[in-house]
Structures are given as structure tokens and as C-alpha cells.
Amino acid sequence: MNELPTIDGYTLTHLTPENGPLMQALAERCADYFELVTGCPPGPAEAQALFTALPAGKGYEDKMVIGVFASSHELVGVLDVVRDYPELGKWYLGLLMLEPARRGQGLGERLYRAFEQWAAASGARAIRLSVAGQNGRAYRFWRRLGFVELERRPPARFGAKESVMIIMERALPIAITSDR
């Protein structure tokens, strides 16, 4: 697997459960996201859940929790990725979360674009994700980055809220994947 990219002033690093306290602190700074999606603030084991959650049929060798560190060595964002899910060559981006102070400045797009290039060089042909129906800002963000809506799943309970989950996907451009 290729080395993780860097992004002007930010470093991407694979996180492990030992980074749990940093991840938990980030989740607490991102309470607005958890309240929007689940109707609840982040729980005390939010970081642990991020490290252990896996879709059926996948193992931890396919899961990556990637931290985004500012030059001050502060964890300011995270990506949760499962390789080859739901099928070979498609990678599932379960979460791209940035602390509120870093949003709205183009970092999310730069981060995603760097991740996409790295994923393509590592064998991904497409990126899939899901967006909670009430998260209109995220839906517009992913549409702007070229994701297309595949389906809307019936409402399911996440915490105190029921949400329609919108499944989206972006095929990776041939120009990126041909460099492998």
C-alpha cells in the first residue's frame, strides 16, 4: 500500500486504538455532527466504536482509520475507510469528519482529493459512501465532488433519530488509476 499523502500543512497518519483519547476529543469537538445525525451528543466510547465498527464479511485488515493532523500535531479530522467494500475495487468511506474550526475553508475537498488519488494508486476503482438524509450540507458537498446518488434506503434508527440513508458513489477517473 502506498504511503499516505500530505496536504499543505496537514499530515495524514494511520490511527490505532492507542490514539483513542485524541479521537474521542475530536468527536466531542464535532458534537454538532453527532447531534445532527443521531440526535445525541457523542458517547463516551465514540472513538472505540470508530475503531471496531466493520461491515459484515470484512476484517480489520481492510479497515483504515486515518487521522488528519495540523502542523501543531493536533488531530483535526478523521477518515474511516473500508477497502474492497461492498465489492472488490470499491472502497467505502464511512466518515470524513473535520473539527468545526477547519470547515468551510476548502480543507475537506483538498483532503478528499488527496485521499482519492492515494486510494486509486492503492487499487480503488470507486469510492462509495452514505449520507444521512438530514445532512444536506454533506449531500451537497459530495455532489459537488462528483458523487452520484445510487439509492435511498428506508428510514433506520441511528441513536435517537430515524434517517433515510443516501448511498452515493464516485468512479475514479481513468487518468488517476492508470498510473498503478
N, C-alpha and C positions, 0 to 999 in steps of 0.2 A: 504494500500500500504506500502511496506517495506521502511525502511529508506535508503536514497541514500548512496552508498559506498564511501569510501575514497581510495585514491591511493597514496602510498608513496610520501608524501609531497604536495599532492593536495587534495582539498575538493570539492565535488560536492554539489551544492545547487540549489534548485528551484528558478528561477528568476521570477520577476514580472515586469510589466511596469515601476515601480519606479526605476528599475535597468537600464532603457533605456540609460542614459548617459554612463554607463560603457559598455553596449553592443554596442552602437554607436562607442565609442572609439576603441573597439576590431575590429569592422567591418572596420574601417578606417586603422587599422594596418594590416588588411588582404586584402588590396586593390588588391593584386595580384590575389586572388581567384575571386573576382567580375569581374575584367578585363578579366580573362580567360573565365569565364562562360557567362558573359553578354556583354563584350566588353566595359564596362563603369566602372568608379570608384564607390564605394558605395555612394548611395544617402544620403541626409541629414536625411531621415526618415527610414533608413535601419533597425534600432532596432525596431521601431514601427511596421514595416512590419513583422518582425520575430514574434512578439507577437500576431499579429492579423491574419496572414495567416492560413487558415484552408481549408481542402478539403470539397467538398460538402457533406452534411449529417452529419458532425461531429460538436460537440460543444466544447467550451473551457474546459469543464470538462475532455475531452480526450487529451488535448494538454499540453505538458510539455516543457518548455524551461529551460534547465539545464546548469548552469554555472560551469566552471572549474576554481577554484581559486588556485593560488600558495600560498605557506605558507606566502608570503608577503601580502596576501589579494588582490592581483591583478587578475582581470579577464583575463585569458589567453586562454580560449576556451569555446565553447558552443555546446550543442547538442539540436536539435529541434526534438521532438518526438510526434507522434500522436498514441495513444493507440487504438487497435482494428480497424486498417485501413490497407488495404482495406476490411478486414473481421475480425470477431471475432477471437482473438488469435494471429493475426498478427499485429505487431507494425511497424509503418513507421518511419524510421529515415530520416528526411528531411534534416538534416545538422549535420555534425561533423566538426567543424572548430577550428583550433588551430592557434595562432599567429605564424608568421614565425620563430621567435627565438626558439620556442618549437618543431618545426617539425624535423623529421629525427633522433629522439633520442629514439624512441620506445614508447613515451607517447601516441600516437594515438592508438596503439594496446592495451596497458595496459588499457587505458580509455574505448575502445570498449569492451574488455573482461569483465571488471568490470560492465559496463552498461548491457551487455548481461546476466550476472548472475543475476543482480538485476531485469531485465525485466522478466526473466524466473521465478524467485521467486515471481514476481508480476502477473503472469498469461500469459505471452507471450509464444507462441509456435514457432514463427518465427519472423525474422526481415527482413523487405523489405526496399529498398532504390532505388534511381535512381542516375545515374552519367551522366553528360554531356559528349557526345562523345569526345570532345576535351580535356577532363581531364584524360589523360592516366595514370598519376601518381595515381589518386584516383582509377581508374578502377583496376590497378594492386594491389593496397593496399587491396581493398575489395576482389579480387580473392584470394589473399594470405591468407585472414582471413576465407576463406571457402564459400564466396558468389558465387552463380551460376547465370548466366545470364538467365533471363526468356524471355525477348523480347527487341527489339529496336523499339522505337516509331518514326514515321516520323518526320522530322525536324519541330521544332516550334520556334518561336521568343522569346528570353529572352533578354530584353534590346536591344542592337544593333546587337546581333548575333542570327543566327539560329543554333539550336543544335538538334542533334539526342539524345534522352534520352534513356539510357540503364537501364532497370529495372532489379534489382538483388535481390536475397533473400537467406537467410540462415536459415534453420530449426535449432531450438535449440536442442542441444544434450539431449537425454533422461536422462542422469545422472544428468544434471542440473535441469531439470523440475520435476524430481521425488521427490525432496525434499520439495515440496509445502505443 
